[in-house]
Amino acid sequence: MPQTFFDALAVRTWCGLALESLGRAREEIDAINVYPVADGDTGTNLYLTVESAVAAVEAVFTAYDVGKPTLADAVRAMAHGALIGARGNSGTILAQLLRGMAQVLADGGTAHTDGAGLRLALRTAADSARQAVAHPVEGTVLTVASAAADAAGAATGDDCGAIARAAFEGARAALAATPGQLAALERAGVVDAGGRGLVAVLGALVETFTGEAAPVVPGASARVRPAPGDGPVGAEDCADGPGEGGPAFEVIYLLEAEDAAVARLRDRLDGLGDSLVVVGGDGLWNVHVHVDDAGAAVEAGVEAGRPYRIRITHFGAGDAHSTGERTPRERVQRAVVAVVPGEGLAGLYGEAGATTVLARPGEPPASGELVEAVRRAHAREVVLLPNDADLRHTAAAAAEQARAEGIRVALIPTRSAVQGIAALAVHEPERRFDEDVVSMTSAAGATRHAEVAVAEHRSWTSAGICQAGDVLGLIDGDVAVIGADVTAVAETVLDRMLAAGGELVTLVLGDEAPGTIAEQLEDRVREAYLAVDTVVYRGGRQGALLLIGVE
C-alpha cells in the first residue's frame, strides 16, 4: 500500500524496493561503468550497499516485539547499514546521500514527516555528498543528486509522492545529460553508471509513496555497448583510470576516528591518489580512494584511528605498473569460505587455507559479500561455513547465486566459529567432494558450542531474567547460566558441556576476556576431566568474551 507520509514503514518499504530495482538493473549498470574506472562493478557495488542498508533496517524492525520503530530509528539504521556496507566510489557516495537524508529525517523526533521534510532531506543529501568528495566532477552521480534536490525544491505542495516524483524526473533529465558533461561517457555512448543507480533508487521512492512503478531508465545515451568495430568499453575510456596512467588500486576501509584526525587523513590521501571520498561521522567513517601505494593509504588510516574491513582491489593485471594482457589464474579444485567473528580467527582460518569474511559485532555480512568471497576463492568447488545460525538464510542465498554462476557449493550449517574450526580440521581437498563435505559436516555436528557474553539490556531468557551487565553463558544458542563473574560462568558452562563427555575443548578468547581465564579453564579441565585436551586461540574483537567448543 502506498505511503502518504514518510515514517519508519516507508523507510523499510523504500529500502526493499530500491534493492529490487537495483537487482533488476545491476547487470546493465555494470555494463555502462566507464568512470572513474571502467571496472564494471558499479551496479553490483550499489546493490551491496543497499543490501546492507536493508539488513540494518530489518534488524531494527525485528528488535521491536510490540509496535514499530520510530522514523529516527529506521533512517539511522538505513544510513548506518549503508555506511558499513558501502562498496566502490558510487556506493560510498550513495551511503553519504542516505546519511544526509537521515540527518534531516531523524531530527526532531517526530513519528513521520511530510513533503517539506523530504524536500529538505534531499537537499541536505546532495550537499553533503558533494562535500564528501575531494574533487567533485560534473556529469556524475553528484550532478544527478543535485538535480533531484533542485527539482524537489521547485515542486509545490507538501505531498511526499509529488516531491519524490519531481526529484525522480529531475534526476532522470540530469542523467540523460551526463554524456555531454563527461568526455568518457560521450566516447562510450553511455550515461553515468552511478547516476543511473541513483535514479533507480529515486524511482523506488516514487513507488513507495504512490504505489506506481517509475519508468524504466535506459543506461545508454545512444547505445549501452559499443557498436561492432568500436572496441570494448574499457579503462581507455576513462581519463583518470589505470589505462591512462591512473592509480592501480582501489582502497576502502571503515575507520573509527575523531573529526580532526579525519580532516588530516583527507589531506594525506588527497596527495596519494584520486577518487577520494570520505563519508560518515560520529566517530565512524567509510574511506574510499584510488592509489598506487595501497599500503600508504592503509597506514594513513592507522595514523588517523583504527581502520578495519580493509578491501584492496587491483584494477589491472600483474604488477601495478605492468602492461600487456593478463594470464588468467587457474582455478583450484576446492576451497573453503568461512565467516569469522574476529581478526584473530580470520588469521587462524587463513593459515588453514580458508577464504574468510570478517563479521564484526553488530555488522553481519550481506549475501553479496559471501558471493564475492566465493568468487575470490577462485575454485570449482566451495565449502561454505557461515558459523552463525542467524546467517543461514544469507549463506543459502549466496550459495544459490554462486551455483548459478557455475560453482559447485556445499553449505555446512555451522552455528559457531568453533564448529567451523572442527570442520576445517578434517577438511581434505584430495577427497571426493561429497565425502569431504560429509566428513566436515559430521565434525561440525559433533561439536557442541557455547559462548560467554555480557547482557546489553534487561530481558527474559531460558535461565530466568537477566539485567544489563550480567554475564551470560549460552550453550548451543540458549542462555544456560546467568552470573556476575566471567570466569565462574565459564567454568559452569564448561562443566555442563563436559558432563555429556568430550575429548577436546576449544577456547577462543575475545579481547575483553579476563587475562587469566584461559589458564584457569585449562587447569579446571586438567584437574577434573582426565584425557580431555584443551586448545586456546585468540579471537580478537569478536563480540563474545569467550567461545567454547567441545568435541
N, C-alpha and C positions, 0 to 999 in steps of 0.2 A: 504494500500500500504506500503511495507517495506521501512524503512528509511535507507539511506546510511550514514548519519552522525547524531550526537547527538544534536538535537535542542529542543526547547520547545515542539513542537508537538510530538517528540519522547518520551519525558518525560511523556506527557499525555497518549500516547499510551501504554507505558511500564506499568505505574501505573494501567491502566484499565485491561490490560492482566494479570498482576500479581494478581489483585483482583479476576479475573475469575478463574485463575489457583488455587489459594488458596481456593476459594469456592468449586471447584471440589474435592480438596484433604483434605478439612478441617476435615471431619469425620475420614479419615484414619490417619491423623497426630494426632488427639486427641487420637485415639486408641493406638498409639505406644508411647505415652508420659509417660515415666517412670523416667526421670531425668531432673532436680534435685529433683523434687517431682512428684509422679505419680498421678497428679490431673486431667489428661485427658482433658486439655484445650489449649494445645499449638497451635493446628491448628486454634481454634477459636480466640485466642489472636493475632496470626499473621494476620488473616483475618481482625480483628477490627483495627489493627494498619495500615494496608494498606488501608482499607476503609477510615480512617481519612486522609491519605495522598492524596487519590483520591479526596476527597471532597475539600481539600485545593487547589489542582491544578485546579480543575474545577472552583473554585471561582475566581482564577486569570484569567482564560480564559474568564469567564463571565464579569469580570470587564473591559475588553478591547472591546469597541464598534466597533472600527476600528483597523485592524491589529491583531497582536497576541503578547503575552508576550515574553520577551527575555528568553534565556536559564537560565540566573541567576534568573529571576523571578520565573520560573517554578520549578527549583530544590530547591530553598529556600522554596517555598511553600510546596513542597513534603516533605522536611526534617522537616519543622515546623509542618505540619499536622501529620506526623508520631510521632513526639516528644510528642505532646499534646494528641495523641490518643493511645500511646503505652500501651500495656497490657502484663502483665506477664514478666517472665525472657527473653524469646525469642523475644517477641515483643519489649521490651526495647532495646535489642541488635540490632535488625533489624533497629530501629529508629536511632541508632548511626551509623550503616553501611550507611544508606541513608544520614545522616548528613555528614559523611566523604566524600562521593561522591560529595555532594553539595558543600563542601568547595573547591574542585578542579574545578568542572564544572562551578561554579559561578565566579571563579577568572578570571580577565582579561576582562570581559565584552564583550566577543565575542558572535556572534549570534549562533554559533554551534561549536562543537569540533569533532575531528576525533578519530581514534583508539588509538592514542598515549595518548590523553586526557582521554579516557575511561580506558585505562590501568593504568594510574596514579590514577584515581579516585577509581578504585577497590583496589589498593594497600593501598591508604590512608584510605579507608573504613575499610579494615581488620585490619590495625594497630590501628586505633582509637577505634574500638570496643573492641579490646583486652585490650587496656589501660583503658577502662571504667569499666572493670570487676575487682573487687578487687583481686580475686584469680582464674585466668584462668585455665580451665580444658581441657585437650585434649580429643578428641572424641565427641566434642560438635559443635555447630554452629560456634564457633570461629575457630576450625580446618578447617571446610568446607570453611569458608570465606577466610582463609589464603591460602588454596589450590587453590581456584578460582583465587586469586590475583597472586599466583605463576605461574599458567598456563597461565594467561593473559600476564604476564610479559615475558614468554618464547615464546609467539606466535610472528610470524613475520608479517610485514606489518602494515598498518595504517587503515585497513578497520574495521569499528565498528562491522560488522557482524562476521568477523573472530575472533576478540578479544572476543566478547560475547560468541561465541561457544566454544572457548578454555577455558574460565572461567567456563562455564557450565559443560564441560566434566571433568575439574579438580575437580570441586565441587562434581560431581556425583561419581567420583572414591574415593574421600575422604570420602564421605558419606557411601559408601559401606564398608569402612574400620573401621568405628566408633565402631562396636561391639567388635573389637579386642583391642580397646583402653580404653574402659569403661566397667567395670565388670557388672554394672547394665543393660547395653544394651545386653551384651552377654547372661546373665541369662534369659532375657526376649525374646531373639531371634529377636531383632528389631534394626533398625538404629536409630540415634539420631533424635528426632522429630523436633527440631529447625533447624538442618541441612537439614532435608527433606524439610522444608518450604523454606529455602533459595534456595535450588536447584530449587524449583518451581518458585521462583521469578527470578532467573537467566534464567530459561527456557523461561519465558515471555520476558526477554531482548533479547534472541536469536530470538524469533518470531517477536519482534519489528523491528529488523534490516534485517531479512531475509524473513519474511513472512511465515516461516515454523515452525510448532509446534514442540517443543522439545519432545524427547521420554519420555514416562511415566516412572516415577521412583518408584519402589516398596518401601514400607515403612519398610519391614522386611528383615533381612538377611537370615532367613530361613522360618519364619512364622510371620504373623502380630499378631496373638493371640495365647496364649498358647495351646498346644495340650491337649486333654482330660486327666484329672488326674494331670496336672501340677499346677492347681490352677490359680487364676486370676493374671493378671499383676497388681500389686498394689504397695503401698508405701513400702512394704517389699523389693521390687526390687531396691530401691534407697538408697544408702549408707548413704546419708545425708538428707533423707526425714523423716517425723514425725514417720514413722513406726519403725525407729531405733533411736528414741530419738531426732530427728531433730526438728527445730523450728516449732511452731504450727501455726504461722500467716504469711501471705504474706501482706506486706505493700507497697503501691505505692502512690506517690503523685507528683504533679507538684510543683516546688519550684522557687520562684523569689529570687535570692540571688547573691552576689558577689563571684568571684572565690575563694578568700581567705577563705570565710565562708564555701564554699562547700568543700574545702580541709579538713577543720576541721571536717565537717559533715561526710566525708568518714571515717575518723579515728574513730569517735564516733560510727557510725553504724557498722563498721567492728568488733568492740568489743561487739556489741549487738547480732549479728546473722551471717548468711551466705547468699550466693547467692546475694551478694551486687553488684548492677550495678547502676552507676550514669552517665547519659548521658545528653548532651546538651551543653550550653554555651551562651555567650552574655546576661547573666542575667536570663535565663530561663532553668531549669533543670527538668529531669524526674528521680525520685528516686525510686529504687526497692530494697527491702531487705526482707529476711525471718527471723523472730524473734519470741521469746516467749513473749516479752513485747512490744505489739503494741503501747501502749501509750508512751513508752520511745522513740520509733522510730519517732513518730509524734512530740514529744516535742523537739527532736534533730533538726527537721526541723524548728520548731518555733524559736529556738535559732539561726539558720543559716539565716533565712529570712522569707518569707511568703509562707507557704505551702497551697495548695488548691487542689481540686479534689482528696481528700484523699479517697483511697479504701483499706479496710482491709478485707482480706479473711481468714477464718479459714480452715485449711487443713483437720481437723478431726471433730469428733463429740463432743458435750458437752464441758466440761472444757478442757483447753489447755493440761492438764496432765492426762486426764481421759483415761480409757481403756474400751474395750468392744464395743458392737455394738450400733449403734445409733438407737433410736426410731424415725421413720420418723415423721416429723411435719405434723399435719393435715392441709390440705388446707382450707383456709377460702372460703366462698362462693363468695364474691365480693370484689374488691379493685379498687382504683383509682391510676393511674400512671400519673404523670404530669411533664412536662418540665418547669423549673422555671429559671428566668434570674439572680437571686442573692441569696446570703446566707440568707438574711432576709426573703424572700418569701419562701425559702426552709423550714425554720423553721415554718412559718405560715402554709404552706401546710402540713408539717409533723404533726403538732399539730392537724390538721383536719383529720388525718389518711391516707393521701396520701403517696405513694411511689414516691420520687422525683428524677429527673435527672437534675443536675445543668448545665445550658448553660451560660458560661461566654462570655463577649463581644468578638466577632470575633471567637468564638470556639463553633459552634453548635454541638450538639451530633450526632453521627452516628446512623444508624438504629440498629446496633448491641448493642449499649448502651441501646437503648429503649427496645430491646428484653430482655436484661439482667435484666432491671428493672421490666419488666412484670413477668419474672421468679421469681425474688426476692420477688415480691408481694405475690407469692405462693397462688394464688386464682383460682377458677374455671372460674370466670367471671371478666373481667377487663375493666374499662372505661379509655380510653387513651386521655389525654389532651395535645396536642403539644404546645399550647399557642404561636404560631408563624406561620404566613402564609407561611413563607419560609420552614417550616418543614413538610408541608402537605404530600409531596411525601415520605420523610424519615419515617414519622409516619405510612403512609399507608403500606410501605414495612415491617416495624416492626410488624404491626398488622397482616399482611398476614402470616409472619413467625410464629408468636405466635399461630395463628389459626391452622397452620399445625402441631403444637405440641399438639393440643387438647384443647387449651384455648379459651374460648369464649371472643372475644374482640370487643368492640364498640369504634370507633374513632369519637370523637366530634371535629369538625374543629375549635377549638378556635384559634383566631388570636392574642391574647394578654393575659398576665397573669391575667389581671383584669376580662376578660371573664371567665377564669378558676376559679377565686375566686367566681364569681357568680354561676357557675355550681356546684362547691363544696358545696356552701351554701345550695343548695336544694337536695343534694345527700342523699338518704335514702336506705341503703343496704337491709332493710327488704322488700322493694317493689319488684315486679316482675322486672326482668332485663330490659325488653323493656320499662316499664313505667318509671323506673329510668332514663334511657338514654334519653327518650323523654323530661322529666322534666328538666334534666341538659342541654340538647341541647337548649330548649326553653329559659332558664335563660341566657345562654351564648349569644344566638342570640339577646336577648332583651337588651344587654349591649353594648352601644357604647363605643369605646375605643380610647384613644388619648395618645400621648407622647410628651414630650418636650426634645429636644436633641440639641447638638451643631454640626453644619456642619463641616465636616472634610476637605472639599475642595470646590472650586467653581463649581457650577453646575446649570442646568436648573431644575426648579421644577414647579409644577402646580400653585404655587403662585408667580412665577417670578424667577429671577436669584438670587441665594444666594452666598455669599462669605464665604470662610473658616473662622470659628469663629462666624458666625451668629447663632442666636438662632432660631430653627425651631419648630413650633407647627404642629404636624401631627394629623389629625383626620381620623380615620378608614383607616390608612395607607397612606393617601395622605397629602402632605405638604399644610397646610391651612394658616399659619401665618409665616412671617419672621420678626425678630426683633433683638434688641440688648440687651434687659433686660429680664432675665429669668422669673421673676415674672409677668411682663407686658404681655409677650407672653402667659404664663399660664392662666392669667385672661381672655385674649381674647379668647383663646381656650375654656375655661370653659363656657364663656358667649354664644359662638356659639353652644356648645353642649346642654346647658340648654334651649336655645331658643325653642328647639323642645320638651321641657318638661323633667321631671325626678323626681325621688323620693329619690334616694340615689347616692351620689358622693363618689367614692373610690379614694383615693390618695395614690400612692406608691412612696416614696421618695428614690432617689438614694443617695449614699454617697456624691456626689459632688453638690447636690442641695443646694441652699441658706438656711441658718439656719432658716430664718423667713418665708419661703414661705408657709409652711403648715398653720401657724396661719393666714397669710394674705388671703389665699384662703378660709379658713374656715369662716373668717369674711365676705368675699365677698358673699359667699353662704348664710350666715345667714341674711345679710342685704338686699340682692336683690332677694332672692328666698325663699319665705315662704314655710314651710312644706317640705323642702328638707334637708335630713340629710347628714352628712359627716363623713367618717371613714378614718383614716390615718394609714398606715403601713410603716415600714422601710424596704426597699428592699435590702439595702447593695450595693455592687458593681454590678450594673445591666445594665450598658451601658447608658441607658436613664437617664436624670436628674430626670424626673418625669413621672409616668404612671397615667393616669386618666381613670376612668370608670364611666359611667352614666347609671343607671338603671331606 
